[in-house]
């Protein structure tokens, strides 16, 4: 798999349910756009599809970052370890999709991923959400 131009492809396209690529209609600074970037990055660099990016798979990420700035860079062991620590957001020793999603949300939207998850809550149908909203508004108006 060739990694050149990954930066450009992440910014310009997204993959939807394994179908063909389509233009990225979401802004990069909204949550859904940040999640799309994270998914594309993760799918690009998790070559063995084991659900995590290991030390070997992180090397092309580093090289591609430098390529995007027209720099040639061959990372040393310390560079790899440092980059790995930055990407491993929950410090469990693995770079997972969730780590990349948290990183993208934090830096592309300037929001904390935990705050976003707390406001999302469990997904319910629109009817249930509407009735709960009306009920909670009614209760507040009673006091």
N, C-alpha and C positions, 0 to 999 in steps of 0.2 A: 504494500500500500504506500502510495506516495503522499507525503505530507506537505509539499510545497503549496503555497497559496491557501493554506488552511485558514488563516486569519480572514482573508477576503471572502472565502466561501462561508465562514461562520457568520460574518456580518451581513452577507447578501441573501442567504437562503436558509431554509429550515426543512427538516424532514418530518413529514406528517404520517404517522402510522405505517412506516415502511414504504409509503408510496413515493412517487416521483417528487423531486424537489419543486418548491414553488417559491415565489418571491416572499421575502420576510415582510409581512404587512404590519407586524407589531413594531412598536418603537423599542429600541434597545434599552430605554430607560424605564420601561414599565415591567412589572413582575412577570407577565407572560412572555415578553420578549427576552428577559433575562433567563427564564427557564428554557426557552428555545435555544439560546446560545449555549447554556450548560449542557443540554442534551446533545447538541451537535459536537461540542468539544469532547464530551465523554465517549460518544460513539466513534469519533475519529481516532482517539488514542487508546481506547481499550481494545487492543488488537486481538487478544485471545478470548474476548467476550466472557471473562470470568466475573464481571461485576465490579472490578476494581482496577485502578491504574497502578502498576507496580514500578519499581525503580528503573527497569529497562524501558518501560513504555513512557516514562516521564521525560526521558532524554530527547525524543523527537519534539516534545512540547517546548522544551527549553530552546532547542535549535530553531524551531519555527518562530518563536517569539523574537529571537535575535534577527532572523531573516526578515521579519516584518519591518525591522529598522535598518535593513540593508547591511547587516553585520554578520560576519561568519564567526561562529563561536563553537568551541568544542568543550562542553562542560566537564569539569573535574568532579571527583567524588564529593567534595565539599559543596559544590554548586548544586549537584543533584540532591543532596541531603537537605540543603536550605530550601530549595524549590519545593521539595516534597513536604517539608514542614509547613510551608505557606499554604499549600493546597489541602493538606489534611486538617480541615477546619475543626473537627472534633477531637483531634489528637489520639485517634485509636490505632494509628500505624498503618492505615489503609486510606487510599484516595478513592472514594466512592462517588457515585452520581450525586448523592446528597451533599457531599463536600463541595463539589463544583457548583451545584445549584445555589447553595448558601453563599459561596464566594461571588458568583455572578449577581445575585440579588443584592448583596451588600454593596458591591462596587458599581453596578450599573444603575441601580435605582436609589442608592443612598438610604436604603431601609434595612432594618434588622430582620433577617429571615424568621426569627422566633416571633416577632411582633406580627408578621404577616400570617403565619400559621395560626396564631391565637385569634386573629380576626376572621380567618376563613371558617374555622369551626367545622363541625360535621356537615357534609353536604346533604341537603334535603330538597324535596321538590319545591317548586315555587309556591304552590298552594300552602304547604306546611309552613314555609317561611313567612308568608303573608299573614296567615292566621296567628302565628306566634308574635309577629310584630304588632298586630292589632291588639292582641291580648296584653302584651307588655305595655303598650301605650295606654290602654284602658286602666291597667293597674296603677300606673304612675299618676294618671289623672285623678284617681280616687283619693290620693293622699296629699 
